[in-house]
Each structure stands twice: as structure tokens, then as C-alpha cells.
Amino acid sequence: MMKRASLVLLGCALCLGLGEAAAAGLRVQVVDQTGAPVTEAVVYATPLSGKMAHGKPAGAIIDQIQGRFVPFVSVVQTGTAISFPNKDNVEHDVYSFSPAKNFDLPLYHGVPANPVVFDKAGLVVMGCNVHDKMIAYLLVVDTPYFAKTDTTGFASIDRVPAESYKLTVWHHRMTDANAMPTQKVAAGADATTIFSLQLKAQ
């Protein structure tokens, strides 16, 4: 455990099927040092066997509504194409200088002609060149098994093959975004995983 306390991740792997089509669901709860639920934490599971489901990732959308990115936090699989519709009555310029994806969509209304393909895993922090308060976070992961916590601090990763995984959690208020805590979890067997990390004050 890290010396500084406090984010707790409770992971429960629930078996949902047997036989060749065996699948499991990973149910996770994230709370802070006071026991309060943490919303918009990203949880993803990487098979320890290295076997990944094949197929092209589905596309995704990050809107611009009333001067905000919606959703504020997103998670997608590597190779996902994301569209950035501007639904405001003013122009936005969406950009990122993040190592995982450096891009710029010059001032525009409506929907850009081409989506942006995120072909490298990592954290992408996005902003608007003309509205400094606009910011959003996108975590690009190599696995198709991921979810975000809701307002109650719970997240479910449904229908993952029944095997062992490395479960990882990330939140935009972590003091060190590069030190994401991990824990091995066996899908199909009840398990509780506790992570300890320091969150920045809001």
C-alpha cells in the first residue's frame, strides 16, 4: 500500500456463465478517504493471459454543450474514433498537447468532417483555445473491458471472459496520474481489492 491514504476500491468478480461461453462481470466500488463515493473514476481490466477480444472499437462522441465538454471524463479502447460535435452557438477550438494524442480542431460549429482516431494508449487532456475553463479528460486503454463509476461510486464491467485480470483504477484528481494502482482479480470468484492513493483537494 502507498503511505498516503486514501481511495478504496472494492472489486467483486461475479460469475455470470459457464462452459465455452463462460463470462463474468466485475463489479467495483470506489470511495474516498472519508468513505464517500467517488464518481467518474475509470476502472479497466487487462487479461493476464494477454488475450484480447478482436474487432474494431465502436466510435464515441464527446459533445460541447453550454461551454463544457460532455462527458467530462471518457474512456475508450485504443483505435477508437471520436467525434466532437459543437452544440453551442459559439465556435470552439478543441485541442490537446498530450503525448498520447496531439491534435487540433480549428474553430468550428456543428460536427467536424472527420473524427479523431486515438491510436495510442494514455491520458489525453483536452481544452478549447478560446475558452480556458473548458477541459476534459480521456483515458485511452488497450483493453475493451472498462467502465466509469456512477454517482454512487459503483461501476460494472460486464461480460468479460472468466479468467484472471489486472484491475486498474484512475481518477483525474490523483496526485500522480502515472502511478495508477493495480490489483490481480480472478473473474468468477468473489474478491475484494483495496487501493490507497492520495486525491487532490477539490
C-alpha atoms as an extended CHARMM CRD file, in Angstrom:
* protein
*
       202  EXT
         1         1  MET       CA              0.0000000000        0.0000000000        0.0000000000  PROA      1               0.0000000000
         2         2  MET       CA              1.0700000000        3.5790000000       -0.5590000000  PROA      2               0.0000000000
         3         3  LYS       CA              1.8900000000        5.5720000000        2.5510000000  PROA      3               0.0000000000
         4         4  ARG       CA             -0.6920000000        8.2340000000        1.8190000000  PROA      4               0.0000000000
         5         5  ALA       CA             -4.2320000000        7.1640000000        2.3340000000  PROA      5               0.0000000000
         6         6  SER       CA             -6.9630000000        7.0520000000        0.5430000000  PROA      6               0.0000000000
         7         7  LEU       CA             -9.0500000000        5.8030000000       -2.1410000000  PROA      7               0.0000000000
         8         8  VAL       CA            -10.6170000000        2.4210000000       -1.5900000000  PROA      8               0.0000000000
         9         9  LEU       CA            -11.5760000000        0.1910000000       -4.4480000000  PROA      9               0.0000000000
        10        10  LEU       CA            -13.7970000000       -2.7510000000       -3.6650000000  PROA      10              0.0000000000
        11        11  GLY       CA            -13.8840000000       -5.2040000000       -6.5480000000  PROA      11              0.0000000000
        12        12  CYS       CA            -16.2840000000       -8.1010000000       -6.6770000000  PROA      12              0.0000000000
        13        13  ALA       CA            -15.9970000000      -10.5470000000       -9.5700000000  PROA      13              0.0000000000
        14        14  LEU       CA            -19.3480000000      -12.1980000000      -10.1690000000  PROA      14              0.0000000000
        15        15  CYS       CA            -19.6660000000      -15.2950000000      -12.3410000000  PROA      15              0.0000000000
        16        16  LEU       CA            -22.3760000000      -14.9110000000      -14.9760000000  PROA      16              0.0000000000
        17        17  GLY       CA            -21.9440000000      -18.0380000000      -17.0840000000  PROA      17              0.0000000000
        18        18  LEU       CA            -20.3240000000      -21.4560000000      -17.5510000000  PROA      18              0.0000000000
        19        19  GLY       CA            -18.9050000000      -23.6040000000      -20.3730000000  PROA      19              0.0000000000
        20        20  GLU       CA            -17.4050000000      -22.3360000000      -23.6020000000  PROA      20              0.0000000000
        21        21  ALA       CA            -19.3210000000      -19.0790000000      -23.4190000000  PROA      21              0.0000000000
        22        22  ALA       CA            -18.2910000000      -18.5230000000      -19.7950000000  PROA      22              0.0000000000
        23        23  ALA       CA            -18.3820000000      -14.8440000000      -18.9600000000  PROA      23              0.0000000000
        24        24  ALA       CA            -18.0750000000      -12.8460000000      -15.7890000000  PROA      24              0.0000000000
        25        25  GLY       CA            -18.8980000000       -9.3760000000      -14.5590000000  PROA      25              0.0000000000
        26        26  LEU       CA            -16.5570000000       -7.2270000000      -12.4870000000  PROA      26              0.0000000000
        27        27  ARG       CA            -18.4470000000       -5.0340000000      -10.0560000000  PROA      27              0.0000000000
        28        28  VAL       CA            -16.4150000000       -2.2600000000       -8.4640000000  PROA      28              0.0000000000
        29        29  GLN       CA            -16.9840000000        0.3990000000       -5.8330000000  PROA      29              0.0000000000
        30        30  VAL       CA            -14.6880000000        3.3840000000       -5.3940000000  PROA      30              0.0000000000
        31        31  VAL       CA            -14.7830000000        5.5780000000       -2.2880000000  PROA      31              0.0000000000
        32        32  ASP       CA            -12.5530000000        8.3080000000       -0.9450000000  PROA      32              0.0000000000
        33        33  GLN       CA            -10.7290000000        8.6450000000        2.3730000000  PROA      33              0.0000000000
        34        34  THR       CA            -13.9320000000        9.6730000000        4.1460000000  PROA      34              0.0000000000
        35        35  GLY       CA            -15.8830000000        6.7430000000        2.7390000000  PROA      35              0.0000000000
        36        36  ALA       CA            -17.7830000000        8.9530000000        0.2860000000  PROA      36              0.0000000000
        37        37  PRO       CA            -18.3990000000        7.5430000000       -3.2050000000  PROA      37              0.0000000000
        38        38  VAL       CA            -16.0790000000        8.7260000000       -5.9830000000  PROA      38              0.0000000000
        39        39  THR       CA            -17.7920000000        9.4530000000       -9.2760000000  PROA      39              0.0000000000
        40        40  GLU       CA            -16.1560000000        9.3720000000      -12.7280000000  PROA      40              0.0000000000
        41        41  ALA       CA            -13.3160000000        7.0970000000      -11.7110000000  PROA      41              0.0000000000
        42        42  VAL       CA            -12.1690000000        4.8830000000      -14.5830000000  PROA      42              0.0000000000
        43        43  VAL       CA            -11.7290000000        1.1680000000      -13.9100000000  PROA      43              0.0000000000
        44        44  TYR       CA            -10.3430000000       -1.2010000000      -16.5220000000  PROA      44              0.0000000000
        45        45  ALA       CA             -9.3900000000       -4.8770000000      -16.5990000000  PROA      45              0.0000000000
        46        46  THR       CA             -6.4510000000       -6.2770000000      -18.5640000000  PROA      46              0.0000000000
        47        47  PRO       CA             -6.3290000000      -10.0830000000      -19.0920000000  PROA      47              0.0000000000
        48        48  LEU       CA             -3.1860000000      -11.5310000000      -17.5290000000  PROA      48              0.0000000000
        49        49  SER       CA             -3.0950000000      -14.0490000000      -20.3780000000  PROA      49              0.0000000000
        50        50  GLY       CA             -2.6580000000      -11.1920000000      -22.8480000000  PROA      50              0.0000000000
        51        51  LYS       CA             -5.6620000000      -12.3970000000      -24.8650000000  PROA      51              0.0000000000
        52        52  MET       CA             -7.9150000000       -9.5720000000      -26.0350000000  PROA      52              0.0000000000
        53        53  ALA       CA            -11.2360000000       -9.6120000000      -27.8280000000  PROA      53              0.0000000000
        54        54  HSD       CA            -10.7530000000       -8.8280000000      -31.5190000000  PROA      54              0.0000000000
        55        55  GLY       CA            -12.7350000000       -6.3600000000      -33.5610000000  PROA      55              0.0000000000
        56        56  LYS       CA            -12.7780000000       -2.6660000000      -34.3520000000  PROA      56              0.0000000000
        57        57  PRO       CA            -13.7650000000       -0.4810000000      -31.3610000000  PROA      57              0.0000000000
        58        58  ALA       CA            -17.0930000000        1.2990000000      -31.6330000000  PROA      58              0.0000000000
        59        59  GLY       CA            -16.9430000000        5.0410000000      -32.2060000000  PROA      59              0.0000000000
        60        60  ALA       CA            -17.5480000000        7.5460000000      -29.4290000000  PROA      60              0.0000000000
        61        61  ILE       CA            -18.7840000000       11.1390000000      -29.0250000000  PROA      61              0.0000000000
        62        62  ILE       CA            -17.6060000000       13.9870000000      -26.8020000000  PROA      62              0.0000000000
        63        63  ASP       CA            -20.0500000000       16.9000000000      -27.0640000000  PROA      63              0.0000000000
        64        64  GLN       CA            -19.5700000000       20.5830000000      -26.3880000000  PROA      64              0.0000000000
        65        65  ILE       CA            -22.6620000000       21.8770000000      -24.5860000000  PROA      65              0.0000000000
        66        66  GLN       CA            -23.0260000000       25.2190000000      -22.7790000000  PROA      66              0.0000000000
        67        67  GLY       CA            -19.2940000000       25.7630000000      -22.7260000000  PROA      67              0.0000000000
        68        68  ARG       CA            -18.4830000000       22.3300000000      -21.3180000000  PROA      68              0.0000000000
        69        69  PHE       CA            -17.2280000000       19.0190000000      -22.6500000000  PROA      69              0.0000000000
        70        70  VAL       CA            -19.7920000000       16.2590000000      -22.1410000000  PROA      70              0.0000000000
        71        71  PRO       CA            -18.7780000000       13.8580000000      -20.7380000000  PROA      71              0.0000000000
        72        72  PHE       CA            -16.1180000000       15.4650000000      -18.5850000000  PROA      72              0.0000000000
        73        73  VAL       CA            -14.3110000000       12.1080000000      -18.2930000000  PROA      73              0.0000000000
        74        74  SER       CA            -14.2730000000        9.4630000000      -21.0330000000  PROA      74              0.0000000000
        75        75  VAL       CA            -12.5840000000        6.0970000000      -21.5030000000  PROA      75              0.0000000000
        76        76  VAL       CA            -12.1500000000        4.3050000000      -24.8380000000  PROA      76              0.0000000000
        77        77  GLN       CA            -10.1490000000        1.4490000000      -26.3090000000  PROA      77              0.0000000000
        78        78  THR       CA             -7.0760000000        2.1540000000      -28.4240000000  PROA      78              0.0000000000
        79        79  GLY       CA             -8.0810000000        2.7320000000      -32.0450000000  PROA      79              0.0000000000
        80        80  THR       CA            -11.4090000000        4.4050000000      -31.2320000000  PROA      80              0.0000000000
        81        81  ALA       CA            -12.5780000000        7.2420000000      -33.4970000000  PROA      81              0.0000000000
        82        82  ILE       CA            -14.1920000000       10.0840000000      -31.5330000000  PROA      82              0.0000000000
        83        83  SER       CA            -16.4330000000       12.8150000000      -32.9400000000  PROA      83              0.0000000000
        84        84  PHE       CA            -16.5290000000       16.2560000000      -31.2600000000  PROA      84              0.0000000000
        85        85  PRO       CA            -19.8950000000       17.9260000000      -32.0650000000  PROA      85              0.0000000000
        86        86  ASN       CA            -20.1660000000       21.5940000000      -31.1000000000  PROA      86              0.0000000000
        87        87  LYS       CA            -23.7570000000       22.1580000000      -29.9660000000  PROA      87              0.0000000000
        88        88  ASP       CA            -23.1450000000       25.7120000000      -28.7490000000  PROA      88              0.0000000000
        89        89  ASN       CA            -23.9440000000       28.8950000000      -30.6440000000  PROA      89              0.0000000000
        90        90  VAL       CA            -20.3090000000       29.9850000000      -30.4220000000  PROA      90              0.0000000000
        91        91  GLU       CA            -17.2720000000       28.4370000000      -32.0810000000  PROA      91              0.0000000000
        92        92  HSD       CA            -14.8570000000       26.1810000000      -30.2120000000  PROA      92              0.0000000000
        93        93  ASP       CA            -11.3180000000       25.0930000000      -30.9820000000  PROA      93              0.0000000000
        94        94  VAL       CA            -10.6840000000       21.6600000000      -29.4760000000  PROA      94              0.0000000000
        95        95  TYR       CA             -7.0630000000       20.6520000000      -28.9350000000  PROA      95              0.0000000000
        96        96  SER       CA             -4.6560000000       18.5390000000      -26.9010000000  PROA      96              0.0000000000
        97        97  PHE       CA             -0.8940000000       18.5850000000      -26.4550000000  PROA      97              0.0000000000
        98        98  SER       CA             -0.8850000000       15.2470000000      -24.6190000000  PROA      98              0.0000000000
        99        99  PRO       CA              1.7910000000       12.7100000000      -25.6710000000  PROA      99              0.0000000000
       100       100  ALA       CA             -0.9040000000       10.0700000000      -26.2340000000  PROA      100             0.0000000000
       101       101  LYS       CA             -2.5990000000       12.3090000000      -28.8190000000  PROA      101             0.0000000000
       102       102  ASN       CA             -1.6040000000       15.7340000000      -30.0960000000  PROA      102             0.0000000000
       103       103  PHE       CA             -4.3730000000       17.2440000000      -32.2270000000  PROA      103             0.0000000000
       104       104  ASP       CA             -6.2230000000       20.4580000000      -33.0210000000  PROA      104             0.0000000000
       105       105  LEU       CA             -9.6930000000       21.0930000000      -34.4360000000  PROA      105             0.0000000000
       106       106  PRO       CA             -9.7050000000       24.7650000000      -35.5650000000  PROA      106             0.0000000000
       107       107  LEU       CA            -12.6660000000       26.9940000000      -34.7100000000  PROA      107             0.0000000000
       108       108  TYR       CA            -15.9050000000       25.4010000000      -35.8810000000  PROA      108             0.0000000000
       109       109  HSD       CA            -19.6580000000       24.9960000000      -35.4260000000  PROA      109             0.0000000000
       110       110  GLY       CA            -21.5230000000       21.7170000000      -35.7810000000  PROA      110             0.0000000000
       111       111  VAL       CA            -19.6470000000       18.4770000000      -36.4010000000  PROA      111             0.0000000000
       112       112  PRO       CA            -16.0890000000       18.3130000000      -37.8260000000  PROA      112             0.0000000000
       113       113  ALA       CA            -15.8380000000       16.4280000000      -41.1070000000  PROA      113             0.0000000000
       114       114  ASN       CA            -13.6030000000       13.7080000000      -39.6710000000  PROA      114             0.0000000000
       115       115  PRO       CA            -13.4700000000       12.1210000000      -36.2200000000  PROA      115             0.0000000000
       116       116  VAL       CA            -10.1850000000       11.9530000000      -34.3180000000  PROA      116             0.0000000000
       117       117  VAL       CA             -8.6820000000        8.4540000000      -34.0260000000  PROA      117             0.0000000000
       118       118  PHE       CA             -6.9590000000        7.7630000000      -30.6960000000  PROA      118             0.0000000000
       119       119  ASP       CA             -4.4010000000        5.1470000000      -31.6520000000  PROA      119             0.0000000000
       120       120  LYS       CA             -2.1150000000        5.2410000000      -28.6030000000  PROA      120             0.0000000000
       121       121  ALA       CA             -2.8850000000        4.2900000000      -25.0060000000  PROA      121             0.0000000000
       122       122  GLY       CA             -2.5280000000        7.0060000000      -22.3870000000  PROA      122             0.0000000000
       123       123  LEU       CA             -4.1610000000       10.0470000000      -20.8320000000  PROA      123             0.0000000000
       124       124  VAL       CA             -5.3860000000       12.8120000000      -23.1350000000  PROA      124             0.0000000000
       125       125  VAL       CA             -6.2510000000       16.1730000000      -21.5700000000  PROA      125             0.0000000000
       126       126  MET       CA             -8.3350000000       18.3520000000      -23.8790000000  PROA      126             0.0000000000
       127       127  GLY       CA             -9.2070000000       22.0280000000      -23.8980000000  PROA      127             0.0000000000
       128       128  CYS       CA            -10.5730000000       24.8540000000      -26.0190000000  PROA      128             0.0000000000
       129       129  ASN       CA             -8.1870000000       27.5140000000      -27.3290000000  PROA      129             0.0000000000
       130       130  VAL       CA            -10.7460000000       30.2950000000      -26.8560000000  PROA      130             0.0000000000
       131       131  HSD       CA            -12.4400000000       29.1640000000      -23.6330000000  PROA      131             0.0000000000
       132       132  ASP       CA             -9.8220000000       28.4310000000      -20.9820000000  PROA      132             0.0000000000
       133       133  LYS       CA            -12.3000000000       26.9590000000      -18.4940000000  PROA      133             0.0000000000
       134       134  MET       CA            -13.2200000000       24.1400000000      -20.8680000000  PROA      134             0.0000000000
       135       135  ILE       CA            -11.3390000000       20.9530000000      -20.0050000000  PROA      135             0.0000000000
       136       136  ALA       CA            -11.9630000000       17.2400000000      -20.3820000000  PROA      136             0.0000000000
       137       137  TYR       CA            -10.1110000000       14.0130000000      -19.6980000000  PROA      137             0.0000000000
       138       138  LEU       CA             -9.9000000000       10.9700000000      -21.9520000000  PROA      138             0.0000000000
       139       139  LEU       CA             -8.1790000000        7.7670000000      -20.8840000000  PROA      139             0.0000000000
       140       140  VAL       CA             -7.2500000000        5.5280000000      -23.8180000000  PROA      140             0.0000000000
       141       141  VAL       CA             -6.6620000000        1.8950000000      -22.8020000000  PROA      141             0.0000000000
       142       142  ASP       CA             -5.5910000000       -1.2060000000      -24.7270000000  PROA      142             0.0000000000
       143       143  THR       CA             -8.3260000000       -3.3900000000      -23.2550000000  PROA      143             0.0000000000
       144       144  PRO       CA            -12.0150000000       -3.4520000000      -24.2440000000  PROA      144             0.0000000000
       145       145  TYR       CA            -13.0170000000       -4.1300000000      -20.6230000000  PROA      145             0.0000000000
       146       146  PHE       CA            -13.6250000000       -0.8370000000      -18.8360000000  PROA      146             0.0000000000
       147       147  ALA       CA            -16.2290000000        1.2680000000      -17.0480000000  PROA      147             0.0000000000
       148       148  LYS       CA            -16.7120000000        4.5170000000      -15.1160000000  PROA      148             0.0000000000
       149       149  THR       CA            -18.1110000000        4.8510000000      -11.6270000000  PROA      149             0.0000000000
       150       150  ASP       CA            -21.5360000000        6.4560000000      -11.2520000000  PROA      150             0.0000000000
       151       151  THR       CA            -22.7100000000        8.9060000000       -8.5790000000  PROA      151             0.0000000000
       152       152  THR       CA            -22.8490000000        6.0670000000       -6.0460000000  PROA      152             0.0000000000
       153       153  GLY       CA            -19.2180000000        5.1230000000       -6.6780000000  PROA      153             0.0000000000
       154       154  PHE       CA            -20.0960000000        1.8610000000       -8.4340000000  PROA      154             0.0000000000
       155       155  ALA       CA            -19.0050000000        0.5870000000      -11.8470000000  PROA      155             0.0000000000
       156       156  SER       CA            -19.6810000000       -2.6980000000      -13.6280000000  PROA      156             0.0000000000
       157       157  ILE       CA            -17.5350000000       -4.2450000000      -16.3420000000  PROA      157             0.0000000000
       158       158  ASP       CA            -19.9330000000       -6.7360000000      -17.8980000000  PROA      158             0.0000000000
       159       159  ARG       CA            -19.3440000000       -9.9690000000      -19.7710000000  PROA      159             0.0000000000
       160       160  VAL       CA            -15.6090000000      -10.4190000000      -19.5560000000  PROA      160             0.0000000000
       161       161  PRO       CA            -14.1200000000      -13.8900000000      -20.2100000000  PROA      161             0.0000000000
       162       162  ALA       CA            -13.7370000000      -15.8580000000      -16.9840000000  PROA      162             0.0000000000
       163       163  GLU       CA            -10.0000000000      -15.6120000000      -16.3020000000  PROA      163             0.0000000000
       164       164  SER       CA             -7.5390000000      -13.5660000000      -14.2410000000  PROA      164             0.0000000000
       165       165  TYR       CA             -7.1550000000       -9.8200000000      -14.7730000000  PROA      165             0.0000000000
       166       166  LYS       CA             -5.0930000000       -6.8730000000      -13.6880000000  PROA      166             0.0000000000
       167       167  LEU       CA             -7.6350000000       -4.3590000000      -12.4390000000  PROA      167             0.0000000000
       168       168  THR       CA             -6.5650000000       -0.7160000000      -12.6560000000  PROA      168             0.0000000000
       169       169  VAL       CA             -8.2180000000        2.4520000000      -11.3610000000  PROA      169             0.0000000000
       170       170  TRP       CA             -7.6520000000        6.0780000000      -12.3930000000  PROA      170             0.0000000000
       171       171  HSD       CA             -9.2090000000        9.3750000000      -11.3500000000  PROA      171             0.0000000000
       172       172  HSD       CA             -8.4660000000       12.8730000000      -12.6020000000  PROA      172             0.0000000000
       173       173  ARG       CA             -7.8310000000       14.0920000000       -9.0320000000  PROA      173             0.0000000000
       174       174  MET       CA             -4.9940000000       11.6400000000       -8.4020000000  PROA      174             0.0000000000
       175       175  THR       CA             -1.8140000000       13.4210000000       -7.3420000000  PROA      175             0.0000000000
       176       176  ASP       CA              0.2400000000       11.1740000000       -9.6330000000  PROA      176             0.0000000000
       177       177  ALA       CA             -1.7050000000       10.1530000000      -12.7320000000  PROA      177             0.0000000000
       178       178  ASN       CA              1.2100000000        7.9480000000      -13.8190000000  PROA      178             0.0000000000
       179       179  ALA       CA              1.0340000000        5.7850000000      -10.6930000000  PROA      179             0.0000000000
       180       180  MET       CA             -2.3020000000        4.0970000000      -11.2350000000  PROA      180             0.0000000000
       181       181  PRO       CA             -2.8310000000        1.3660000000       -8.6150000000  PROA      181             0.0000000000
       182       182  THR       CA             -3.4490000000       -2.1810000000       -9.8300000000  PROA      182             0.0000000000
       183       183  GLN       CA             -4.5300000000       -5.4790000000       -8.3400000000  PROA      183             0.0000000000
       184       184  LYS       CA             -4.9460000000       -9.0110000000       -9.6710000000  PROA      184             0.0000000000
       185       185  VAL       CA             -8.5520000000      -10.2090000000       -9.7400000000  PROA      185             0.0000000000
       186       186  ALA       CA             -9.9290000000      -13.6110000000      -10.7160000000  PROA      186             0.0000000000
       187       187  ALA       CA            -13.1850000000      -13.2030000000      -12.6010000000  PROA      187             0.0000000000
       188       188  GLY       CA            -15.8000000000      -15.6580000000      -11.4270000000  PROA      188             0.0000000000
       189       189  ALA       CA            -14.6340000000      -15.6550000000       -7.8020000000  PROA      189             0.0000000000
       190       190  ASP       CA            -15.6370000000      -13.1450000000       -5.1240000000  PROA      190             0.0000000000
       191       191  ALA       CA            -12.8010000000      -10.7750000000       -4.3450000000  PROA      191             0.0000000000
       192       192  THR       CA            -12.2340000000       -7.5420000000       -2.5010000000  PROA      192             0.0000000000
       193       193  THR       CA             -9.4100000000       -5.2650000000       -3.6140000000  PROA      193             0.0000000000
       194       194  ILE       CA             -8.2340000000       -2.2600000000       -1.6370000000  PROA      194             0.0000000000
       195       195  PHE       CA             -6.2000000000        0.5570000000       -3.1770000000  PROA      195             0.0000000000
       196       196  SER       CA             -4.7400000000        3.5070000000       -1.2970000000  PROA      196             0.0000000000
       197       197  LEU       CA             -3.8110000000        6.7650000000       -3.0240000000  PROA      197             0.0000000000
       198       198  GLN       CA             -3.9180000000       10.4790000000       -2.4790000000  PROA      198             0.0000000000
       199       199  LEU       CA             -6.5120000000       12.6270000000       -4.2360000000  PROA      199             0.0000000000
       200       200  LYS       CA             -6.0750000000       16.3310000000       -4.8220000000  PROA      200             0.0000000000
       201       201  ALA       CA             -8.4670000000       18.6170000000       -2.9400000000  PROA      201             0.0000000000
       202       202  GLN       CA            -11.3420000000       19.9360000000       -4.9930000000  PROA      202             0.0000000000
